[in-house]
Amino acid sequence: MNSNGLRNALRNIEGKLQELPHSHRLAFAAACCERAYPNYLRFFQLAHWGGPAALRAALDNAWAFIENPRLGVKDIEELEEKCKAVTPDLDEFSSAEIDLEAAAAQEATFMIRLLLQFCKDNQVSYALRIATFAMDTIDMYVQAIEGIDPADPRVDEIVAEHPLMQREVCKQKEDTSKLAGVKTQADLHEFRKQATHLDRSNVGMVCAVRSRKHFP
């Protein structure tokens, strides 16, 4: 898959999302956020700064709304403010030892803040922005770990063909297909369980810390 393939994949995902109800679109977006959340945990462990509990609360409230929209999202503005307060400023974490983790953590918070906005506003563009953020995080990470020269004319192709990017694109496609088949609350709950029980983040970070809730 080259960079054109990535654009085509996003267009395909957008088309599938257009056919889904709001709750299922939200579930897709929340699953993308879950794969980014461990990147924030890693940053928090290294920098000793931030607040993963704020992000976890936002995700848990979004999932509760997805499973039961009649409840609404409680205190959504407060959740947004708390997430904003723990969003890393890259100017404050610019050392070579932690800048990559800080950038990935920042993008994770951006994604979760967008998810909260998506709960209020049923516009498929939110889901696409979240999905794109996930790919952008991988793009940045791959360029760094592989030592790719940004001036290399093949940079987009190299990133698009990297296993981390391939895995994320496949997961997004898989999730839209799964959600198209979700018919009951039990199905949606099962999707949530799978989305919140991860072994690795979207950049391959091992999820050693089990900070998320377990669902029966």
N, CA, C and O of each residue as an XYZ file, in Angstrom:
864
protein
N       0.847     -1.198      0.000
C       0.000      0.000      0.000
C       0.882      1.247      0.000
O       1.777      1.361      0.838
N       0.648      2.188     -0.927
C       1.375      3.447     -0.950
C       0.502      4.554     -0.362
O      -0.575      4.289      0.171
N       0.986      5.825     -0.468
C       0.229      6.930      0.111
C      -1.135      7.087     -0.548
O      -2.103      7.463      0.113
N      -1.219      6.801     -1.844
C      -2.524      6.829     -2.511
C      -3.446      5.764     -1.933
O      -4.653      5.965     -1.805
N      -2.851      4.632     -1.589
C      -3.627      3.561     -0.976
C      -4.204      3.976      0.361
O      -5.328      3.606      0.699
N      -3.429      4.753      1.135
C      -3.926      5.240      2.420
C      -5.108      6.176      2.229
O      -6.105      6.089      2.947
N      -4.991      7.064      1.263
C      -6.101      7.983      0.994
C      -7.341      7.223      0.541
O      -8.458      7.540      0.948
N      -7.134      6.227     -0.296
C      -8.261      5.412     -0.739
C      -8.879      4.640      0.420
O     -10.097      4.477      0.491
N      -8.021      4.162      1.334
C      -8.516      3.426      2.495
C      -9.380      4.336      3.369
O     -10.426      3.916      3.864
N      -8.944      5.576      3.555
C      -9.731      6.519      4.358
C     -11.066      6.835      3.698
O     -12.090      6.949      4.371
N     -11.047      6.976      2.374
C     -12.308      7.232      1.664
C     -13.253      6.041      1.809
O     -14.462      6.205      1.970
N     -12.678      4.842      1.748
C     -13.485      3.641      1.910
C     -14.081      3.562      3.323
O     -15.247      3.206      3.493
N     -13.272      3.895      4.326
C     -13.738      3.896      5.703
C     -14.834      4.945      5.889
O     -15.831      4.700      6.568
N     -14.640      6.110      5.279
C     -15.662      7.160      5.375
C     -16.990      6.684      4.789
O     -18.054      6.925      5.359
N     -16.913      6.013      3.653
C     -18.136      5.509      3.037
C     -18.854      4.514      3.930
O     -20.081      4.539      4.028
N     -18.095      3.632      4.585
C     -18.708      2.648      5.478
C     -19.290      3.313      6.717
O     -20.343      2.905      7.208
N     -18.605      4.344      7.227
C     -19.109      5.046      8.399
C     -20.400      5.786      8.102
O     -21.275      5.891      8.962
N     -20.520      6.296      6.896
C     -21.734      7.013      6.512
C     -22.967      6.122      6.632
O     -24.075      6.615      6.843
N     -22.777      4.826      6.499
C     -23.896      3.890      6.525
C     -24.262      3.437      7.941
O     -25.259      2.743      8.136
N     -23.451      3.833      8.926
C     -23.667      3.367     10.300
C     -24.442      4.389     11.120
O     -24.377      5.584     10.834
N     -25.181      3.934     12.143
C     -25.835      4.865     13.073
C     -24.798      5.563     13.933
O     -23.643      5.143     14.000
N     -25.221      6.636     14.591
C     -24.298      7.451     15.382
C     -23.560      6.633     16.436
O     -22.354      6.802     16.617
N     -24.270      5.752     17.132
C     -23.627      4.964     18.187
C     -22.497      4.104     17.640
O     -21.473      3.931     18.300
N     -22.676      3.561     16.434
C     -21.663      2.703     15.842
C     -20.474      3.517     15.325
O     -19.329      3.072     15.396
N     -20.757      4.703     14.810
C     -19.661      5.593     14.402
C     -18.824      5.981     15.623
O     -17.594      6.005     15.572
N     -19.517      6.281     16.711
C     -18.820      6.614     17.952
C     -17.968      5.447     18.444
O     -16.852      5.644     18.922
N     -18.498      4.237     18.325
C     -17.748      3.058     18.764
C     -16.473      2.896     17.938
O     -15.421      2.548     18.474
N     -16.569      3.145     16.645
C     -15.372      3.108     15.794
C     -14.345      4.121     16.278
O     -13.169      3.794     16.438
N     -14.794      5.360     16.510
C     -13.895      6.423     16.946
C     -13.305      6.121     18.322
O     -12.119      6.355     18.558
N     -14.134      5.602     19.226
C     -13.655      5.270     20.566
C     -12.594      4.171     20.513
O     -11.627      4.199     21.274
N     -12.779      3.206     19.612
C     -11.791      2.129     19.472
C     -10.454      2.694     18.991
O      -9.397      2.257     19.448
N     -10.494      3.659     18.077
C      -9.263      4.325     17.633
C      -8.579      5.010     18.816
O      -7.358      4.948     18.960
N      -9.379      5.660     19.655
C      -8.842      6.347     20.830
C      -8.231      5.368     21.824
O      -7.206      5.659     22.439
N      -8.859      4.213     21.980
C      -8.329      3.206     22.905
C      -6.928      2.760     22.479
O      -6.072      2.500     23.326
N      -6.696      2.674     21.172
C      -5.377      2.253     20.692
C      -4.334      3.350     20.877
O      -3.135      3.073     20.870
N      -4.784      4.593     21.042
C      -3.863      5.708     21.275
C      -3.616      5.947     22.763
O      -2.561      6.452     23.144
N      -4.576      5.589     23.594
C      -4.497      5.864     25.031
C      -3.220      5.309     25.699
O      -2.636      6.006     26.529
N      -2.764      4.084     25.371
C      -1.539      3.590     26.009
C      -0.312      4.460     25.713
O       0.638      4.469     26.495
N      -0.324      5.184     24.603
C       0.787      6.088     24.302
C       0.853      7.209     25.342
O       1.935      7.661     25.719
N      -0.319      7.646     25.797
C      -0.347      8.664     26.856
C       0.180      8.072     28.163
O       0.935      8.726     28.883
N      -0.213      6.847     28.464
C       0.284      6.198     29.680
C       1.806      6.114     29.681
O       2.441      6.346     30.710
N       2.388      5.786     28.542
C       3.849      5.687     28.436
C       4.492      7.046     28.691
O       5.480      7.143     29.418
N       3.934      8.086     28.097
C       4.441      9.442     28.320
C       4.356      9.796     29.812
O       5.308     10.327     30.385
N       3.225      9.502     30.425
C       3.012      9.807     31.840
C       4.054      9.105     32.706
O       4.574      9.695     33.653
N       4.357      7.861     32.387
C       5.346      7.096     33.147
C       6.744      7.705     33.018
O       7.516      7.703     33.977
N       7.068      8.224     31.831
C       8.400      8.780     31.591
C       8.536     10.215     32.100
O       9.559     10.579     32.679
N       7.497     11.028     31.881
C       7.585     12.451     32.193
C       7.142     12.778     33.611
O       7.474     13.838     34.142
N       6.379     11.852     34.234
C       5.804     12.123     35.559
C       4.988     13.414     35.517
O       5.040     14.237     36.431
N       4.251     13.560     34.452
C       3.389     14.731     34.247
C       2.128     14.278     33.533
O       2.166     13.371     32.702
N       1.008     14.914     33.863
C      -0.222     14.620     33.139
C      -1.276     13.995     34.025
O      -1.183     14.023     35.252
N      -2.287     13.427     33.374
C      -3.395     12.847     34.120
C      -4.155     11.838     33.291
O      -5.196     12.165     32.720
N      -3.650     10.607     33.214
C      -4.360      9.580     32.442
C      -5.761      9.305     32.956
O      -6.618      8.855     32.195
N      -6.013      9.569     34.240
C      -7.349      9.324     34.784
C      -8.395     10.200     34.101
O      -9.540      9.778     33.939
N      -8.018     11.410     33.698
C      -8.956     12.298     33.007
C      -9.334     11.728     31.648
O     -10.495     11.781     31.242
N      -8.350     11.187     30.952
C      -8.623     10.590     29.644
C      -9.441      9.317     29.789
O     -10.344      9.049     28.997
N      -9.110      8.529     30.822
C      -9.854      7.289     31.038
C     -11.319      7.576     31.369
O     -12.218      6.874     30.905
N     -11.549      8.615     32.176
C     -12.919      8.982     32.527
C     -13.682      9.431     31.279
O     -14.855      9.097     31.113
N     -13.016     10.186     30.405
C     -13.666     10.632     29.165
C     -14.033      9.445     28.292
O     -15.135      9.390     27.745
N     -13.117      8.496     28.161
C     -13.389      7.308     27.354
C     -14.515      6.475     27.954
O     -15.401      6.016     27.233
N     -14.487      6.280     29.259
C     -15.521      5.466     29.903
C     -16.904      6.109     29.765
O     -17.900      5.418     29.548
N     -16.953      7.428     29.891
C     -18.230      8.121     29.728
C     -18.720      8.053     28.286
O     -19.918      7.923     28.035
N     -17.784      8.141     27.341
C     -18.178      8.024     25.924
C     -18.731      6.632     25.640
O     -19.741      6.497     24.949
N     -18.078      5.597     26.165
C     -18.569      4.228     25.956
C     -19.944      4.034     26.598
O     -20.809      3.372     26.025
N     -20.144      4.604     27.774
C     -21.448      4.478     28.442
C     -22.537      5.111     27.583
O     -23.644      4.581     27.487
N     -22.223      6.244     26.962
C     -23.172      6.913     26.081
C     -23.430      6.078     24.829
O     -24.564      5.989     24.359
N     -22.379      5.472     24.297
C     -22.506      4.627     23.104
C     -23.470      3.470     23.373
O     -24.316      3.140     22.543
N     -23.322      2.868     24.543
C     -24.157      1.711     24.870
C     -25.572      2.095     25.295
O     -26.505      1.303     25.165
N     -25.718      3.313     25.802
C     -27.050      3.759     26.230
C     -27.184      5.263     25.992
O     -27.019      6.050     26.924
N     -27.483      5.674     24.753
C     -27.553      7.101     24.412
C     -28.563      7.881     25.240
O     -28.435      9.098     25.379
N     -29.561      7.205     25.789
C     -30.572      7.910     26.579
C     -29.987      8.531     27.840
O     -30.549      9.476     28.394
N     -28.849      7.994     28.292
C     -28.212      8.539     29.489
C     -27.562      9.890     29.224
O     -27.403     10.703     30.135
N     -27.188     10.120     27.971
C     -26.425     11.316     27.659
C     -24.999     11.170     28.174
O     -24.678     10.190     28.847
N     -24.144     12.135     27.862
C     -22.776     12.134     28.386
C     -22.740     13.119     29.538
O     -22.934     14.320     29.348
N     -22.495     12.613     30.721
C     -22.540     13.449     31.914
C     -21.336     14.392     31.967
O     -20.196     13.981     31.753
N     -21.614     15.655     32.255
C     -20.563     16.649     32.498
C     -19.547     16.697     31.363
O     -18.340     16.725     31.605
N     -20.036     16.705     30.124
C     -19.130     16.605     28.990
C     -18.175     17.799     28.904
O     -17.008     17.635     28.548
N     -18.671     19.006     29.231
C     -17.798     20.176     29.187
C     -16.688     20.066     30.232
O     -15.544     20.446     29.986
N     -17.050     19.540     31.398
C     -16.040     19.345     32.442
C     -15.011     18.303     32.011
O     -13.816     18.468     32.255
N     -15.475     17.235     31.371
C     -14.552     16.215     30.873
C     -13.602     16.808     29.834
O     -12.406     16.516     29.841
N     -14.137     17.636     28.948
C     -13.298     18.273     27.938
C     -12.235     19.153     28.578
O     -11.074     19.127     28.169
N     -12.628     19.931     29.580
C     -11.686     20.827     30.247
C     -10.590     20.042     30.964
O      -9.423     20.434     30.950
N     -10.973     18.942     31.582
C      -9.974     18.127     32.290
C      -8.986     17.494     31.308
O      -7.792     17.405     31.595
N      -9.481     17.059     30.162
C      -8.588     16.494     29.138
C      -7.672     17.567     28.568
O      -6.489     17.327     28.326
N      -8.230     18.747     28.359
C      -7.422     19.863     27.846
C      -6.302     20.207     28.816
O      -5.184     20.512     28.401
N      -6.606     20.156     30.120
C      -5.623     20.521     31.141
C      -4.447     19.557     31.204
O      -3.366     19.934     31.656
N      -4.642     18.318     30.758
C      -3.554     17.328     30.808
C      -2.976     17.045     29.424
O      -2.287     16.044     29.227
N      -3.257     17.921     28.475
C      -2.669     17.792     27.138
C      -1.256     18.352     27.155
O      -1.079     19.522     27.492
N      -0.242     17.567     26.806
C       1.142     18.064     26.864
C       1.384     19.203     25.882
O       0.902     19.181     24.749
N       2.136     20.191     26.334
C       2.637     21.262     25.473
C       4.014     20.809     24.987
O       4.929     20.637     25.793
N       4.165     20.619     23.697
C       5.415     20.058     23.180
C       6.614     20.976     23.423
O       7.752     20.506     23.446
N       6.383     22.252     23.600
C       7.486     23.155     23.907
C       8.083     22.861     25.278
O       9.243     23.178     25.539
N       7.294     22.261     26.141
C       7.768     21.947     27.494
C       8.385     20.557     27.588
O       8.988     20.212     28.605
N       8.240     19.763     26.539
C       8.782     18.392     26.541
C       9.551     18.158     25.234
O       9.257     17.237     24.472
N      10.533     19.012     25.006
C      11.243     18.989     23.727
C      12.556     18.215     23.767
O      13.260     18.142     22.760
N      12.896     17.632     24.929
C      14.149     16.881     25.002
C      14.066     15.647     24.109
O      13.001     15.058     23.926
N      15.206     15.278     23.568
C      15.256     14.153     22.635
C      14.793     12.856     23.279
O      14.349     11.941     22.585
N      14.895     12.771     24.610
C      14.544     11.525     25.303
C      13.033     11.306     25.369
O      12.584     10.172     25.537
N      12.253     12.362     25.240
C      10.823     12.217     25.496
C       9.952     12.924     24.467
O       8.727     12.865     24.562
N      10.555     13.594     23.485
C       9.742     14.391     22.556
C       8.788     13.525     21.741
O       7.661     13.939     21.465
N       9.222     12.338     21.357
C       8.369     11.449     20.564
C       7.172     10.985     21.388
O       6.042     10.981     20.899
N       7.420     10.595     22.638
C       6.338     10.156     23.516
C       5.374     11.306     23.810
O       4.162     11.101     23.879
N       5.912     12.509     23.981
C       5.058     13.672     24.252
C       4.145     13.963     23.066
O       2.969     14.280     23.244
N       4.689     13.855     21.858
C       3.879     14.114     20.664
C       2.772     13.075     20.522
O       1.637     13.411     20.183
N       3.106     11.809     20.784
C       2.090     10.757     20.697
C       1.019     10.951     21.772
O      -0.164     10.716     21.525
N       1.437     11.378     22.960
C       0.482     11.634     24.041
C      -0.427     12.812     23.700
O      -1.627     12.779     23.970
N       0.152     13.843     23.110
C      -0.647     15.002     22.713
C      -1.723     14.597     21.711
O      -2.875     15.014     21.821
N      -1.338     13.786     20.741
C      -2.312     13.377     19.734
C      -3.389     12.472     20.334
O      -4.541     12.510     19.902
N      -3.022     11.666     21.321
C      -4.029     10.845     22.008
C      -5.071     11.732     22.686
O      -6.265     11.437     22.636
N      -4.624     12.817     23.319
C      -5.580     13.709     23.979
C      -6.443     14.439     22.954
O      -7.638     14.640     23.172
N      -5.836     14.833     21.839
C      -6.626     15.476     20.788
C      -7.744     14.546     20.319
O      -8.882     14.975     20.131
N      -7.409     13.282     20.134
C      -8.381     12.308     19.667
C      -9.534     12.145     20.663
O     -10.701     12.108     20.272
N      -9.200     12.050     21.937
C     -10.229     11.840     22.947
C     -11.098     13.089     23.109
O     -12.300     12.980     23.350
N     -10.507     14.250     22.981
C     -11.302     15.484     23.027
C     -12.255     15.565     21.835
O     -13.395     16.008     21.974
N     -11.786     15.139     20.676
C     -12.667     15.080     19.503
C     -13.799     14.088     19.715
O     -14.931     14.323     19.292
N     -13.485     12.974     20.376
C     -14.518     11.970     20.651
C     -15.636     12.572     21.502
O     -16.814     12.321     21.248
N     -15.272     13.356     22.498
C     -16.286     14.000     23.338
C     -17.158     14.953     22.516
O     -18.374     15.010     22.695
N     -16.518     15.693     21.619
C     -17.283     16.586     20.747
C     -18.200     15.787     19.830
O     -19.322     16.206     19.543
N     -17.721     14.648     19.378
C     -18.489     13.773     18.496
C     -19.744     13.254     19.203
O     -20.782     13.052     18.573
N     -19.638     13.044     20.501
C     -20.812     12.596     21.266
C     -21.944     13.615     21.173
O     -23.120     13.251     21.179
N     -21.584     14.885     21.086
C     -22.583     15.951     21.041
C     -23.062     16.259     19.629
O     -24.184     16.728     19.438
N     -22.214     15.996     18.642
C     -22.472     16.449     17.275
C     -22.288     15.281     16.308
O     -21.161     14.854     16.057
N     -23.370     14.774     15.777
C     -23.332     13.596     14.912
C     -22.868     13.969     13.502
O     -23.658     14.022     12.559
N     -21.565     14.226     13.390
C     -20.949     14.524     12.098
C     -19.839     13.511     11.851
O     -18.906     13.398     12.646
N     -19.942     12.780     10.753
C     -18.972     11.718     10.488
C     -17.554     12.264     10.356
O     -16.586     11.513     10.478
N     -17.426     13.564     10.109
C     -16.096     14.169      9.975
C     -15.275     13.995     11.247
O     -14.048     13.914     11.179
N     -15.934     13.936     12.413
C     -15.198     13.717     13.667
C     -14.511     12.354     13.644
O     -13.345     12.240     14.019
N     -15.220     11.336     13.212
C     -14.640      9.992     13.151
C     -13.461      9.954     12.190
O     -12.450      9.308     12.466
N     -13.591     10.648     11.056
C     -12.494     10.674     10.081
C     -11.288     11.412     10.624
O     -10.151     11.011     10.377
N     -11.522     12.487     11.361
C     -10.403     13.232     11.951
C      -9.686     12.378     12.993
O      -8.457     12.400     13.074
N     -10.440     11.634     13.783
C      -9.840     10.756     14.788
C      -9.032      9.652     14.112
O      -7.911      9.355     14.525
N      -9.603      9.047     13.075
C      -8.899      7.996     12.338
C      -7.622      8.537     11.700
O      -6.598      7.855     11.674
N      -7.686      9.767     11.186
C      -6.519     10.386     10.566
C      -5.456     10.707     11.601
O      -4.266     10.524     11.346
N      -5.877     11.189     12.781
C      -4.921     11.436     13.860
C      -4.156     10.163     14.202
O      -2.944     10.197     14.415
N      -4.875      9.031     14.253
C      -4.218      7.764     14.553
C      -3.124      7.459     13.537
O      -2.030      7.026     13.899
N      -3.430      7.687     12.268
C      -2.444      7.442     11.211
C      -1.295      8.446     11.271
O      -0.144      8.102     11.006
N      -1.620      9.694     11.624
C      -0.570     10.714     11.739
C       0.414     10.369     12.847
O       1.618     10.577     12.703
N      -0.106      9.836     13.963
C       0.774      9.426     15.062
C       1.730      8.344     14.598
O       2.921      8.381     14.907
N       1.208      7.385     13.858
C       2.049      6.299     13.343
C       3.066      6.840     12.352
O       4.227      6.431     12.369
N       2.644      7.755     11.491
C       3.540      8.385     10.514
C       4.734      9.014     11.236
O       5.885      8.757     10.884
N       4.451      9.831     12.237
C       5.500     10.497     13.004
C       6.424      9.476     13.678
O       7.647      9.612     13.649
N       5.818      8.459     14.279
C       6.573      7.459     15.028
C       7.481      6.644     14.105
O       8.647      6.406     14.420
N       6.940      6.225     12.974
C       7.724      5.422     12.028
C       8.907      6.218     11.501
O      10.021      5.700     11.420
N       8.670      7.474     11.142
C       9.773      8.291     10.637
C      10.892      8.399     11.662
O      12.072      8.387     11.310
N      10.510      8.505     12.945
C      11.510      8.649     14.007
C      12.264      7.349     14.257
O      13.494      7.342     14.290
N      11.532      6.243     14.434
C      12.206      4.995     14.821
C      12.995      4.388     13.667
O      13.964      3.660     13.885
N      12.579      4.687     12.442
C      13.280      4.149     11.275
C      14.350      5.111     10.753
O      15.077      4.785      9.814
N      14.444      6.286     11.357
C      15.447      7.255     10.933
C      15.265      7.722      9.507
O      16.240      7.898      8.777
N      14.020      7.924      9.107
C      13.735      8.324      7.727
C      13.990      9.815      7.558
O      13.541     10.628      8.366
N      14.706     10.159      6.516
C      14.959     11.558      6.178
C      13.665     12.164      5.630
O      13.139     11.679      4.628
N      13.142     13.218      6.272
C      11.904     13.834      5.778
C      11.996     14.303      4.328
O      10.979     14.454      3.652
N      13.219     14.530      3.857
C      13.401     14.980      2.476
C      13.397     13.822      1.476
O      13.402     14.044      0.265
N      13.388     12.605      1.978
C      13.362     11.436      1.089
C      12.059     11.440      0.296
O      10.981     11.451      0.890
N      12.138     11.431     -1.029
C      10.905     11.466     -1.834
C      10.014     10.241     -1.629
O       8.842     10.256     -2.006
N      10.562      9.185     -1.035
C       9.785      7.966     -0.827
C       9.208      7.881      0.581
O       8.680      6.840      0.970
N       9.303      8.973      1.354
C       8.909      8.902      2.755
C       7.454      8.457      2.918
O       7.157      7.623      3.773
N       6.549      9.003      2.110
C       5.133      8.623      2.245
C       4.926      7.151      1.939
O       4.148      6.472      2.608
N       5.622      6.664      0.929
C       5.487      5.259      0.552
C       6.058      4.341      1.629
O       5.471      3.309      1.953
N       7.218      4.730      2.185
C       7.850      3.921      3.230
C       6.939      3.814      4.448
O       6.757      2.733      5.009
N       6.370      4.950      4.849
C       5.483      4.963      6.012
C       4.227      4.138      5.734
O       3.792      3.353      6.577
N       3.655      4.319      4.557
C       2.411      3.612      4.221
C       2.601      2.105      4.219
O       1.670      1.359      4.524
N       3.805      1.652      3.874
C       4.065      0.214      3.789
C       4.564     -0.376      5.100
O       4.745     -1.590      5.200
N       4.788      0.465      6.107
C       5.309     -0.040      7.381
C       4.256     -0.904      8.070
O       3.065     -0.606      7.984
N       4.678     -1.970      8.751
C       3.709     -2.865      9.417
C       2.785     -2.168     10.405
O       1.620     -2.548     10.523
N       3.278     -1.153     11.120
C       2.408     -0.449     12.068
C       1.258      0.257     11.352
O       0.118      0.225     11.816
N       1.562      0.896     10.218
C       0.513      1.574      9.461
C      -0.430      0.559      8.834
O      -1.646      0.751      8.832
N       0.124     -0.506      8.309
C      -0.708     -1.550      7.720
C      -1.675     -2.129      8.754
O      -2.844     -2.381      8.462
N      -1.163     -2.332      9.959
C      -2.003     -2.914     11.012
C      -3.146     -1.975     11.396
O      -4.278     -2.414     11.594
N      -2.842     -0.678     11.500
C      -3.882      0.282     11.881
C      -4.954      0.384     10.803
O      -6.145      0.412     11.110
N      -4.536      0.438      9.545
C      -5.512      0.523      8.450
C      -6.399     -0.720      8.440
O      -7.617     -0.628      8.286
N      -5.773     -1.874      8.605
C      -6.551     -3.115      8.634
C      -7.522     -3.128      9.807
O      -8.657     -3.586      9.669
N      -7.081     -2.626     10.963
C      -7.956     -2.608     12.138
C      -9.134     -1.669     11.931
O     -10.260     -1.994     12.309
N      -8.891     -0.521     11.341
C      -9.995      0.409     11.089
C     -11.008     -0.204     10.115
O     -12.217     -0.087     10.314
N     -10.510     -0.853      9.070
C     -11.413     -1.519      8.127
C     -12.189     -2.637      8.825
O     -13.396     -2.787      8.633
N     -11.483     -3.405      9.628
C     -12.112     -4.521     10.346
C     -13.204     -4.022     11.281
O     -14.270     -4.630     11.382
N     -12.934     -2.905     11.967
C     -13.917     -2.369     12.913
C     -15.175     -1.887     12.199
O     -16.283     -2.110     12.686
N     -15.019     -1.231     11.053
C     -16.217     -0.779     10.331
C     -17.036     -1.977      9.875
O     -18.266     -1.929      9.895
N     -16.370     -3.049      9.466
C     -17.090     -4.251      9.041
C     -17.808     -4.898     10.224
O     -18.961     -5.311     10.106
N     -17.117     -4.983     11.370
C     -17.745     -5.556     12.563
C     -18.965     -4.750     12.979
O     -20.015     -5.311     13.294
N     -18.819     -3.441     12.977
C     -19.905     -2.586     13.441
C     -21.099     -2.623     12.496
O     -22.236     -2.418     12.920
N     -20.846     -2.882     11.226
C     -21.957     -3.025     10.278
C     -22.813     -4.232     10.631
O     -23.994     -4.290     10.289
N     -22.206     -5.197     11.321
C     -22.943     -6.398     11.716
C     -23.494     -6.351     13.124
O     -24.148     -7.296     13.565
N     -23.239     -5.261     13.840
C     -23.739     -5.126     15.210
C     -25.230     -4.784     15.175
O     -25.631     -3.772     14.601
N     -26.032     -5.630     15.789
C     -27.495     -5.450     15.769
C     -28.097     -5.254     17.161
O     -29.172     -4.670     17.293
N     -27.421     -5.732     18.182
C     -27.998     -5.701     19.530
C     -27.058     -4.991     20.503
O     -25.892     -4.751     20.193
N     -27.581     -4.661     21.677
C     -26.757     -4.063     22.720
C     -25.669     -5.032     23.167
O     -24.564     -4.618     23.517
N     -25.985     -6.312     23.153
C     -24.980     -7.313     23.527
C     -23.825     -7.310     22.523
O     -22.662     -7.444     22.904
N     -24.152     -7.157     21.253
C     -23.107     -7.086     20.219
C     -22.215     -5.867     20.447
O     -20.991     -5.947     20.344
N     -22.848     -4.744     20.757
C     -22.107     -3.508     20.964
C     -21.228     -3.607     22.206
O     -20.107     -3.100     22.227
N     -21.745     -4.261     23.235
C     -20.969     -4.463     24.459
C     -19.753     -5.350     24.181
O     -18.670     -5.111     24.715
N     -19.935     -6.362     23.351
C     -18.821     -7.241     22.995
C     -17.759     -6.473     22.221
O     -16.564     -6.685     22.427
N     -18.190     -5.580     21.330
C     -17.234     -4.749     20.589
C     -16.440     -3.885     21.566
O     -15.227     -3.731     21.424
N     -17.129     -3.324     22.553
C     -16.449     -2.507     23.563
C     -15.404     -3.324     24.313
O     -14.283     -2.859     24.517
N     -15.758     -4.521     24.718
C     -14.815     -5.379     25.442
C     -13.546     -5.604     24.632
O     -12.436     -5.508     25.155
N     -13.722     -5.904     23.359
C     -12.566     -6.161     22.506
C     -11.725     -4.900     22.303
O     -10.496     -4.963     22.265
N     -12.400     -3.752     22.174
C     -11.689     -2.495     21.927
C     -10.903     -2.018     23.138
O      -9.914     -1.300     22.994
N     -11.339     -2.412     24.330
C     -10.706     -1.922     25.555
C      -9.764     -2.929     26.193
O      -9.203     -2.654     27.253
N      -9.578     -4.073     25.581
C      -8.631     -5.075     26.063
C      -7.559     -5.266     24.993
O      -7.677     -6.115     24.109
N      -6.507     -4.447     25.102
C      -5.480     -4.404     24.063
C      -4.157     -4.977     24.563
O      -3.853     -4.938     25.755
N      -3.390     -5.502     23.636
C      -2.027     -5.927     23.949
C      -1.010     -4.846     23.580
O       0.028     -4.707     24.226
N      -1.332     -4.077     22.520
C      -0.405     -3.049     22.045
C      -1.169     -1.822     21.569
O      -2.324     -1.900     21.151
N      -0.479     -0.681     21.646
C      -1.063      0.562     21.159
C      -0.925      0.640     19.646
O      -0.407     -0.279     19.012
N      -1.395      1.754     19.068
C      -1.308      1.887     17.613
C       0.124      2.047     17.107
O       0.376      1.883     15.914
N       1.075      2.368     18.007
C       2.481      2.433     17.591
C       3.266      1.240     18.132
O       4.497      1.258     18.159
N       2.548      0.210     18.559
C       3.211     -1.014     18.999
C       3.654     -1.008     20.445
O       4.392     -1.897     20.871
N       3.205     -0.001     21.223
C       3.567      0.068     22.636
C       2.870     -1.054     23.395
O       1.652     -1.211     23.305
N       3.650     -1.833     24.143
C       3.078     -2.927     24.916
C       2.229     -2.361     26.045
O       2.682     -1.497     26.797
N       1.013     -2.843     26.162
C       0.088     -2.360     27.192
C       0.321     -3.144     28.477
O      -0.466     -4.019     28.837
N       1.405     -2.821     29.156
C       1.765     -3.552     30.369
C       0.907     -3.140     31.550
O       0.677     -3.925     32.470
N       0.435     -1.897     31.516
C      -0.360     -1.384     32.632
C      -1.829     -1.577     32.314
O      -2.342     -1.012     31.348
N      -2.504     -2.375     33.126
C      -3.936     -2.626     32.910
C      -4.730     -1.570     33.657
O      -5.246     -1.824     34.746
N      -4.828     -0.373     33.064
C      -5.503      0.722     33.756
C      -6.961      0.827     33.378
O      -7.723      1.543     34.027
N      -7.354      0.132     32.347
C      -8.742      0.227     31.897
C      -9.615     -0.757     32.649
O      -9.127     -1.730     33.223
N     -10.878     -0.496     32.638
C     -11.806     -1.377     33.337
C     -11.987     -2.681     32.579
O     -11.816     -2.736     31.361
N     -12.329     -3.710     33.299
C     -12.666     -4.985     32.683
C     -14.179     -5.160     32.731
O     -14.820     -4.866     33.740
N     -14.721     -5.628     31.656
C     -16.155     -5.767     31.564
C     -16.528     -7.239     31.550
O     -15.841     -8.041     30.917
N     -17.589     -7.606     32.229
C     -17.993     -9.021     32.285
C     -18.492     -9.498     30.924
O     -18.873    -10.659     30.778
